[in-house]
Amino acid sequence: MHRSNETPFSQGSKAIDLLPIFNHSIPSLTSSLGWLKTSKVQWKIGLASSRRLLHYAIFHALRSYPHHLEFMVTTEAMALERLGQGNLNILILTPDLEQGNGNDLIQKALEINGDIYSILIVDLDRHDTNMVLPSSAHGILTEWELFNGDSLNQLVIALLHQRRYRSPAIKSHFKSMSKIDALIADTKQSLTKRELDVAKLLLEGANDREIANHLKIGYNTVRSHGRALRKKLSAQNRNQLLLRLQKILVSSPSHN
């Protein structure tokens, strides 16, 4: 796909060097965007996400630069409609939309405008890494890093140089996930039959009391099995446990 040699922040044929601004400071989101007020860069930003708090946070950060915010939508269809109407430079999005998903939207946005830059914002506890790993987004970072000065600084510099960016938290997470995959492989055969029974009900959405009633065991016994599952799979919370149990049960036909 054709991509111009200009930076995404160029004006006509004359590129604007913004590196000095970012190299000599560790900005917050608001201060990072401060140069918009005095520069002639025509940045147009679109946001697509089902997460209303993220909409509010970005709107609040950009409230001094409303002419740079092109749209804030919650579905893929609405985003594509707006993308077809203007010259968007930056598309900020999350994997979860009210209709569609972030990765599909990135591909469709590139078909409309091959020069658009996409920034995927993820919640590592909520979003399956199988969705994040193959993403073609130019930049991927966590929500807290979006409002962290150093991470935002590095993201902007990467975009100015037309480089892909994966934040420190994203890189660290994927390294740990490779270790977790190895742990899961070792753990598959170590789960007891009762732990597998509890695991299957957890994946069906049952809470601890419903599991106790279904298996005719005590509530505290269910909680004990839950603690054992989290320990064996090094899961820090219920969401992590469910993702790792899903890998075990889906890849183990004998446990279906």
N, C-alpha and C positions, 0 to 999 in steps of 0.2 A: 504494500500500500504506500502510495506516495506520501512523503513527509517533507515539508520544506526545510531548508537549511537554517531558517531563522529560528531564534528562540521563541517560545510561545508568548513572550512578553515584548516582542519587537514592535516597532512602530514604523510601518512601511518597510523600507530597506535598511533602516538605521536601528540597530539593536541598542537597547538601553542596558548599561552595565549596572546591575543591582548588587553585585557581590560585595562591594565595600560596605554597603548598608548592613548586610547580614554577617559578614565576617568579623565585624568589630562589635558585635552585641550578642546577647543571649535573650532573644525577645519572647514575649508572650504572644498569644494569637493576635491580640489587639495591636500591640506595638509592631508585630511583624507586618501587619497590613497598613501601618502608618504611612509608609511611602506612597500608598495609593492617593493620599490626599494632595500631595505636591507633585507627583509624577504625572506624565501624560500617557501612562500605560492604560490601555483600554481592556482591563480585565473584566470578563463576564463569568460569574460563578453560578452554577446550578447545584441544588442539593436534592437527592432522591433517597428517602429513607422512611420506614414506618415508625421510627423512634422519635416521638414528638419532643422529648427533652433535648435531643441533639439538634433538632430544628430550632428550638428556642435558644440554645446556647450559641449556635452559629449566627442566628439573626441578631442576638444581643451583641456579639463581637463585631458584627458588620454594621451596626446601627448608624455609625458615622459615615458609612460609605454605601448607602442604599442603592446608588445607581450601578454598583458593581454586582449586586445580587440579582440575577436574572429570574430565578424561580426556586421554589421550595415545594416539592411534591412528594407523594407517598406511594405512587404506583409507577410501574414501568411504562404503561401506556401514556400517562400524563407527561412523564419525562421525555419520551420520544416525540410527542406532539410539540412540546416546547423547544426541543433540540432542533426540530425542523423549521422553527420560526426565526432563529437568530444565530449569531456567531459566538457560540459559547467557547470559552477557552479551557475552563476547569469544571469537571464534573466530580462532585463529592458525593459518595453514596455508601450505603451499608449493604451487606448481603441480603438482609431481610427487608422486603417491600410488602406492601399490602396486597399487591398483585405482581407476579413476576419475581425475579431475583436479580441481585446486583451483578453477578457475572454475565448473565445473558444481556443485561442492559449495557454493560461495557462494550460488548461485541457489536451490538446494534448501534450504539452511539458512534463507534469508529466507522461504521459503514456510512453514516450520515456525514461525519466530519472526521477525516483521517488524522487531523492535527489536534484533536481534543485530548486533554490530559485528564486521566481519571485517578482519583484518590479514594481508595477503599478503606473505610473505617470499620474496625471489627471489635467485637467483644469476645475475647478468647474463651470465656466460660460458656458463651451462648452459641457461637458459630462453629460448625463442624470444620475442622482443619482440611477435610477433603474438598471443601468449597473454596477455602482460602489459598491452598497450595497451587492449584492450577490457574489461579486468577491472572488475567492479562493486565490488571491495573498497573499504572505506572508507579504509583506509590501505595504502600499498605502500612497502616499503623493503627494502634489501638486508640480508643476514644480519649483516654487520659493523656496520651502523647500528643494528640491534636492541640491540647491546651498547655503543653509543656514547651518551654522556649527552645531548648536545645534540639529536641526532635523536630520541631517545626522548622528551625533554622536549617537543619540538614536536609529536610524534605525540599524546601524551596531551592537550595543550592543544587540538589540533584535534578530538579525540574528545569532549572536554568541551563544545566549542562545536558539536558535531554537524556538523563540516566534514570534507570529504574531505581526505586528506593524501597527497601524493606527495613523497618525500624528495628532498633536493638531488641525491643520486647518481642517482635515477631520472629526475628532470627533465633532468639533464645528459646522461644516457645517451640519452634520446629525442631531444634536440637533435642530438647527434652522429650518431644513426642517420639522421636526415633528410639530413645531409650525406653519410653513407655510401651512402644510396639513390641520391643524385645521382652519387656516385663510381661505383657499380655500373653505372648507366646508361651512363656514359661509357666504362667499362672493357669492356663486353660484347664489343665488336667488336675490342678490342685483344689479346685472348688468341689465342695461336697454336694451331694444330691439336694440337700435342703437349701444350701446357698444358691444353687441353680434354680430351685423352685422360687425362692424369694426374688432372684434376679429377673426371672421371666415376668413376674407380677409387677416388679418395679418398672420394667420397660413397657408394660401395658398401661401404666399410669396409676396403679393402685398406691394408696398411702399405707402407712404402717399398720393401722387398725384394720383396714380392708384385707391386707395380707394375712394378718393374724386370724381373722374370721374365716378366710378362704382356706387356709392351711390347718385351721383348728389348733393353733399354737398360741402361746402367750404373747402379749404386746411387747413385753421386755425381751422376749426371745427373738422377735423380729428385729428389734433395734440392735440386739447383739449380733445377729447375722449381718445387718447393715454395716456395723462397725468392722466386722471381719472382712466384708467385701471391700470396703474402702481401704483397709490396711493392706490387703493382698494386692490391690490394684493401684496403690499409692494415689488414691483420689482424695482431693481436699474438700470436695463438696458433692452434692447430689448430681449436679449437671455433669461433672467430670466422670462420676461413677457410671451414669447412664450411657455416656458416649463409649466408655471402655467396655461395659457389659455388652453393648450392642455389637461391638467388634467381635467379642468372644462368641456370642450366640449366633450371629449371622454366619460366621466362618466355621461353625462347628455343627455340621448336619446331625450328628448324633444327639445334640442337645435340643433340637427343634421339637 
